[in-house]
Amino acid sequence: MFKNMLAPVQAWLMSQGKCVGCSKPLPKGEGKEPVRVVCTCGRIYMYDPATNKYRRALLNEIK
């Protein structure tokens, strides 16, 4: 139930290019393929410049 309340807020923050933990703006990566972006709070995201969207990094992308 708690996840159902937080998921829309987190999706909105990520659509705005902000971290879901600290709500600070995420830096944009460079290049044509997905780039690993690390927030100041330590959360790791993947930025896709083709679609201009962020998503949380998978465990195999963190290494």
N, C-alpha and C positions, 0 to 999 in steps of 0.2 A: 504494500500500500504506500509506503514512504517513497519507494522508487517511482511510483506513478505520479507523485506530486513533483519530484525533482527533475524528472526527465525532460519535460517541456522547457523548464527554466534553463537547464544545461544546453539543450538544443538551440535555444534562442541566443545564449551567450556565444556559443561557437559560431552561429551564423553571423554574429556581429564581429567575429574575429577576436574574441576575448577568452581568457582562461576561465574554466569552470570553477577553479579553486579560489583564485584571488581577484578575478574579473579585470585584470590588467590587460591592455592590448597585446596581442601576440605579434612578434616580428614576422615579416614575410620572408620566405626563403627565395633563393634565386635558382634559376635553371628551368628545364622543361619537364622534369620528372619530379615525383613527390620528394619533398625535402623534410628532414627531421628538424623540428623546432622545439627548443626547450624554454619553458617559461621561467621567470625569476623565482617562482615558488617550487620549481623542480618537476612539474608535470611535463610529460613529453607528448608532443603532437606531431602529426604528419600534415604538411601543407602541400596541396596540389595546385600548382600555378595554372594549369589548364582550365580548371573549374573554379579557381579562386576560393577554395573551401578548406577548412581544417577538419581533422578527425583525431580521436585519441589513438596513439600508437599501440600496435599489437605487441605481445610479449616477444615475438621473434624479431621485431623491428627495433627493440630497445638495445639489444646487444651491441 
